[in-house]
Amino acid sequence: MSEEFGNAGSRTHMFGQLAKDRVTRARKEVAEVVDAQPDEVIFTSGATESNNLALLGLAEYGSVTGKRHVICSQIEHKAVLEPVEVLAKRGFEVTTLAPTSEGLIDPQDLAEALRPDTLLVSIMALNNETGVIQPTEGFAEVLSGHVAFFHVDAAQAFGKLIEPLRLKRIDLISISGHKVYGPKGIGALVARRRRYKRPPLQPLMFGGGQERGLRPGTLPVALIAGLGLASNLALEEHADRNRYCATVKREALAALEPLGIDHNGARDATAPHTLNFSVPGVDSEAAVVALKDVVAISNGSACTSQTYKPSHVLTAAGLPSQQISGALRLSWSHLTPRVNWSQVANRLEALKNT
């Protein structure tokens, strides 16, 4: 970042070639995590842009072929739900799949929603609010006999869940650098070939032709190199990281469960680094204030917690309104120091008595 300023698109001098080599290496490192080919990796500014490119980039193909039906779940990130709303305004028919009360999407519901004119299915791998791991393998099996494109928002799962994202039936995978402890402002869309054919994406921006014409603009070499290194480390260390996170979660639950907490999401199908729960009788806003000097806790995802609204994820799951309004979200990583969970539990217990 401080020494190499070459443009990866410049082929006439060594500075450009060095930058290109850095990008090539990073492309390979990202691809290895999901067992893709390096030239299937399209660098973007993050998963939000990748989601938009995956969803809106297929719109022209859908219109030309008459495939104007899209399926997604009701618990997707806004970076999927809002582009889907744009497709609906353009005349596409949208089917949204409701989760179970535990936050899981049933593959059978997907099977029943599929139609001959279904263009695209978009279901996240891991929910950003609840940490619930979706049955991606089940969705891939349902889609094995259908030609619809399968998009997975893997912002939360990339580098943490390895095997599900390596399924060849997944056509499009969105990732964000900062979710895998790389730089902010960089991400990628993995667009896998199917029978040697690339997904028929169209760009959302124009002017330059970089990234196979799908994402114009000078490549941010330093950010891309950072994403590549972070991806490589995540692949090498994911088992150890997950073990550490699982230990933190066990310690958290040992302190919190005596409070009679409600788990917001399938307890046996959640990621080791996320916990979403409610304490009966405790308001989430009061809890956030009471714990601010102990842990960083939120009453929503980081993308939506700036102005509190009832969680669309928990609402879709049909949870009671009090449980939703009291929902608290904690997340941690392999870099998180050990937490005094007894202090957290004591503060929450005190709120129950006020």
Secondary structure, DSSP 4 states (H G I P E B T S, - for coil): --S----TT--SSHHHHHHHHHHHHHHHHHHHHHT--GGGEEEESSHHHHHHHHHHTTHHHHHHHT--EEEEETT--HHHHHHHHHHHHTT-EEEEEPP-TTSPPPHHHHHHH--TTEEEEE--SB-TTT-BBP-HHHHHHHGGG---EEEEE-TTTTTTS-GGGG-TT--EEEEESGGGTS-TT-EEEEE--BTTB------SS-SS-TTTTTS-S---HHHHHHHHHHHHHHHHHHHHHHHHHHHHHHHHHHHHGGGTPEESS-GGGB-TTEEEEE-TT--HHHHHHHTTTT---BSS-TTTTTS----HHHHHTT--HHHHHTEEEEE--TTPPP--HHHHHHHHHHHHT-
